[in-house]
Amino acid sequence: MRARRVDNNHREIRAVFRRRGCSVADTSGAGGGFPDLVVALDGVTVLVEVKDGTKPPSRRRRTRAQMEFARGWKGWLEVVKSVPEAHALVDRMRASVRR
């Protein structure tokens, strides 16, 4: 069994969600294509796959297992590549509650 790798920005993005008041479960070791983070705020839950936006596109591709998981998932799933994208996702989560 090989160790799961996380992207270089994983810790920083996880910290952004927590600083913005989200509950965060780090599921990066779950395997089976399951996303890296489960993020919740005000009753809204999003599965988050973290990718390193500083890497070339070929190095940020989702694995086959990740794509298969995403195809079958019926909830909110996002790919976040940077700190600004994490902040934008929190803003979208908050906005979805106000509707």
Sequence and secondary structure as in RCSB ss.txt:
>XXXX:A:sequence
MRARRVDNNHREIRAVFRRRGCSVADTSGAGGGFPDLVVALDGVTVLVEVKDGTKPPSRRRRTRAQMEFARGWKG
WLEVVKSVPEAHALVDRMRASVRR
>XXXX:A:secstr
       TTHHHHHHHHHHTT EEEE TT  TT  SEEEEETTEEEEEEE  TTS HHHH   HHHHHHHHH  S
 EEEE SHHHHHHHHHHHHHHHH 
